[in-house]
Amino acid sequence: MKNYVFVYKTSIDTRLTFQEIKRRLSQKFAAILNITIDLEDEDAVLRVESSEQNEEHIRALLYTYGYEISLMGVFGD
C-alpha cells in the first residue's frame, strides 16, 4: 500500500489549536495515519501522513475552519 505525506504551511499558532485540528481531521478522514506540526517554525508546518491522496480535502477543511493553509509538498513512498 502506498502512503503519502502532505506538508502544509499554516496559520495554526498554538498546541491547543493543533490538538483540535488533529482531532477533527482524524474524525473526518479515516485514511490519516499521523499528524504533526512544527509550531517553532515560522510557517507552522503541518505534516499529514495518509494512505489516500486527500491533500485538497484536508486543505479545504482547514480553510473552512478559518485557518490559512497552503500545500508545500506531497511525498509518496
VMD Tcl script that draws the C-alpha trace (Angstrom):
set ca {
  {0.00 0.00 0.00}
  {1.30 3.45 -0.91}
  {1.39 6.15 1.77}
  {1.58 9.88 1.23}
  {2.99 12.74 3.26}
  {1.43 16.16 2.76}
  {3.32 19.21 4.02}
  {1.44 22.46 4.55}
  {2.26 26.00 5.62}
  {-0.46 27.04 8.10}
  {-1.63 29.79 10.42}
  {-2.09 27.37 13.34}
  {-0.44 29.10 16.29}
  {-0.99 27.08 19.47}
  {-0.70 23.48 20.64}
  {-4.36 23.58 21.78}
  {-5.50 24.66 18.32}
  {-3.38 21.93 16.75}
  {-4.92 19.28 19.02}
  {-8.42 20.38 17.95}
  {-7.45 20.35 14.26}
  {-5.83 16.93 14.68}
  {-8.99 15.56 16.30}
  {-11.22 16.94 13.54}
  {-9.01 15.68 10.72}
  {-8.74 12.21 12.29}
  {-12.52 12.00 12.64}
  {-13.18 13.18 9.09}
  {-10.50 11.16 7.26}
  {-10.04 7.52 8.28}
  {-7.05 7.24 5.92}
  {-4.95 9.64 8.03}
  {-2.16 7.76 9.79}
  {-0.33 10.56 11.62}
  {-0.44 14.35 12.01}
  {2.34 16.54 13.38}
  {3.10 20.26 13.47}
  {6.21 22.34 13.99}
  {4.98 25.40 15.90}
  {8.55 26.68 16.28}
  {8.84 27.08 12.50}
  {7.60 30.46 11.27}
  {5.45 28.61 8.70}
  {3.77 26.43 11.37}
  {4.44 23.41 9.16}
  {1.72 20.77 9.35}
  {2.69 17.27 8.22}
  {-0.05 14.74 7.47}
  {0.62 11.09 6.65}
  {-2.22 9.36 4.82}
  {-2.93 6.21 2.87}
  {-5.00 8.25 0.38}
  {-4.34 11.31 -1.75}
  {-6.65 13.64 0.16}
  {-4.45 16.74 0.33}
  {-7.02 19.08 -1.22}
  {-9.78 17.84 1.08}
  {-7.56 18.46 4.11}
  {-6.73 21.95 2.85}
  {-10.39 22.75 2.20}
  {-11.43 21.55 5.66}
  {-8.88 23.70 7.48}
  {-9.82 26.66 5.31}
  {-13.49 26.27 6.33}
  {-12.38 26.42 9.98}
  {-10.75 29.77 9.26}
  {-7.08 28.79 9.01}
  {-4.70 29.83 6.28}
  {-3.17 26.76 4.71}
  {-1.12 26.18 1.59}
  {0.37 22.97 0.25}
  {4.17 22.98 0.26}
  {4.75 19.45 -1.00}
  {3.47 15.91 -1.46}
  {5.67 12.88 -0.98}
  {4.88 9.23 -1.57}
  {6.65 6.05 -0.55}
}
mol new
graphics top color blue
foreach p $ca { graphics top sphere $p radius 0.5 }
foreach p [lrange $ca 0 end-1] q [lrange $ca 1 end] { graphics top cylinder $p $q radius 0.2 }
display resetview
